[in-house]
Amino acid sequence: MAIRVYKPTSAGRRKASVNLREELTGRPPEKSLLRTVRKRGGRNSQGVTTVRFRGGGHKRRYRLIDFKRDKDGIEGTVATIEYDPNRSCHIALVIYADGEKRYILAPVGLQVGQKVYSGEDAGPRLGNSLPLARIPTGLEVHNIEMELGAGGRLVRSAGGVARLMAKEGRHATIVLPSGESRLVDVRCRATVGQLGNLDHANVRIGKAGRKRHMGRRPHVRCTAQNPVSHPMGGGEGRRHGGRHPCSPTGRLAKGGRTRKRRKASSKLILRRRRVVRYGEVSL
């Protein structure tokens, strides 16, 4: 993994950097695991914009990812390490002994030709998926299930890693990348290792055109808009209307809690994640 910085031959090149992705094998994706993706441009079925500043972008095809890792007791061999345009981490094509092919999330250190397993009898080695009850305390894990058999939901982005801290009774204590500490059923599965593509966060886009290729349209500041478009728009000069930052609908954007107070899973959270409120300095 490496970041390349080019000579400043233009204004865009001066601030940009690219990820070389040296760990990829360079083979085309498996056709049987590809699906078409329909672009919606941030609009719902009625054509109303529900997510702003989205649209365009390069055409993508979705890769079917095996988040459940329910191919128990069958040896799998890593055939390729590939790029996935739909997520920040890389994926690995695994060919099982019975001939079936599946994509999995590729952790750091996973090599072509390596054997991976899943199930209760799988050892706690890199790339193996097994219940938390079978994983030793202190190991790094990713792709963690929140409900038994529902597939991995936690820690799935590039460089993501959680740590199994303790096991007591029916629950295991896991510290997530956000700093949140929560309980998870020990029967839920997780994959051993830290997710790859660690340099994803170090890439500098450099110019607006690269963002358009990603399907992101220009993000207009609220104070630069007209009064009919945003509550903080309008005024002479750079005025903010004398109110706290808010959304186009008037909802406060800083310091408010967005989690439902009566959510059933709140009792499983031992320590909330660190939230930086308006005016505070992140430590």
PEWOZI-V607034 format. One record per residue. N is the residue number from 1. OMEGA is omega in whole degrees, 0 to 359 (NA if undefined). NEAR is the number of other C-alpha atoms within 12 Angstrom. Layout:
N:OMEGA:NEAR / N:OMEGA:NEAR
//
This chain:
1:182:21 / 2:177:18 / 3:179:20 / 4:176:20 / 5:183:21 / 6:174:19 / 7:184:13 / 8:180:13 / 9:177:11 / 10:181:12 / 11:179:14 / 12:180:20 / 13:184:21 / 14:184:18 / 15:188:20 / 16:171:26 / 17:183:25 / 18:177:24 / 19:183:25 / 20:179:21 / 21:184:25 / 22:183:20 / 23:181:29 / 24:182:30 / 25:175:21 / 26:179:16 / 27:178:15 / 28:183:18 / 29:178:28 / 30:186:28 / 31:182:17 / 32:182:17 / 33:180:21 / 34:176:21 / 35:179:17 / 36:179:15 / 37:178:16 / 38:180:16 / 39:180:19 / 40:176:20 / 41:179:23 / 42:182:21 / 43:179:17 / 44:184:13 / 45:177:11 / 46:180:9 / 47:180:11 / 48:180:12 / 49:178:15 / 50:175:17 / 51:185:18 / 52:172:20 / 53:175:21 / 54:179:23 / 55:180:25 / 56:179:22 / 57:181:21 / 58:179:19 / 59:180:18 / 60:170:21 / 61:185:22 / 62:175:23 / 63:178:32 / 64:183:27 / 65:178:30 / 66:178:29 / 67:182:32 / 68:182:32 / 69:184:38 / 70:177:29 / 71:189:31 / 72:173:23 / 73:181:21 / 74:182:25 / 75:177:25 / 76:180:34 / 77:179:30 / 78:182:33 / 79:182:31 / 80:169:31 / 81:190:37 / 82:175:36 / 83:178:36 / 84:181:32 / 85:184:22 / 86:181:26 / 87:184:26 / 88:180:28 / 89:178:37 / 90:180:41 / 91:181:43 / 92:175:45 / 93:182:42 / 94:177:41 / 95:183:27 / 96:185:26 / 97:179:19 / 98:177:15 / 99:181:13 / 100:180:19 / 101:178:30 / 102:173:35 / 103:174:37 / 104:175:47 / 105:187:51 / 106:176:49 / 107:178:39 / 108:177:32 / 109:178:24 / 110:185:35 / 111:175:26 / 112:183:24 / 113:180:19 / 114:180:25 / 115:177:26 / 116:182:41 / 117:175:33 / 118:181:35 / 119:182:31 / 120:181:27 / 121:180:21 / 122:180:32 / 123:180:24 / 124:180:30 / 125:185:28 / 126:177:32 / 127:180:41 / 128:178:46 / 129:182:45 / 130:180:42 / 131:179:43 / 132:179:46 / 133:182:31 / 134:182:28 / 135:179:36 / 136:179:23 / 137:179:23 / 138:181:21 / 139:176:26 / 140:183:35 / 141:175:44 / 142:180:47 / 143:187:45 / 144:176:47 / 145:173:33 / 146:176:31 / 147:184:22 / 148:177:21 / 149:183:21 / 150:183:20 / 151:183:28 / 152:179:32 / 153:185:24 / 154:172:32 / 155:181:37 / 156:182:38 / 157:185:32 / 158:179:30 / 159:183:31 / 160:178:37 / 161:174:34 / 162:182:34 / 163:177:37 / 164:187:37 / 165:185:25 / 166:175:25 / 167:181:25 / 168:179:17 / 169:183:14 / 170:186:17 / 171:174:25 / 172:179:36 / 173:183:30 / 174:174:42 / 175:184:33 / 176:180:33 / 177:180:27 / 178:185:20 / 179:179:19 / 180:176:23 / 181:185:26 / 182:179:32 / 183:178:35 / 184:178:39 / 185:183:28 / 186:177:31 / 187:178:28 / 188:185:37 / 189:174:42 / 190:179:56 / 191:184:53 / 192:175:43 / 193:177:34 / 194:182:37 / 195:185:38 / 196:183:40 / 197:184:38 / 198:183:29 / 199:181:28 / 200:182:26 / 201:184:20 / 202:181:21 / 203:175:23 / 204:184:23 / 205:172:24 / 206:182:21 / 207:185:19 / 208:183:20 / 209:179:19 / 210:176:23 / 211:178:23 / 212:177:20 / 213:179:20 / 214:180:25 / 215:180:26 / 216:178:22 / 217:183:21 / 218:179:19 / 219:184:18 / 220:177:17 / 221:184:22 / 222:182:28 / 223:179:29 / 224:182:22 / 225:178:22 / 226:179:20 / 227:180:18 / 228:183:15 / 229:184:18 / 230:179:24 / 231:182:28 / 232:182:29 / 233:177:28 / 234:180:21 / 235:178:19 / 236:182:12 / 237:182:11 / 238:180:15 / 239:178:21 / 240:174:23 / 241:178:22 / 242:180:14 / 243:180:17 / 244:179:21 / 245:183:26 / 246:179:24 / 247:177:21 / 248:179:24 / 249:178:15 / 250:180:17 / 251:181:18 / 252:187:19 / 253:185:18 / 254:169:19 / 255:181:17 / 256:177:16 / 257:182:15 / 258:180:13 / 259:179:12 / 260:185:10 / 261:184:10 / 262:179:9 / 263:187:11 / 264:184:10 / 265:180:17 / 266:180:18 / 267:179:15 / 268:180:21 / 269:180:22 / 270:179:20 / 271:181:19 / 272:177:20 / 273:179:17 / 274:180:17 / 275:178:20 / 276:182:15 / 277:185:15 / 278:179:15 / 279:180:11 / 280:177:11 / 281:180:9 / 282:180:9 / 283:NA:7
//
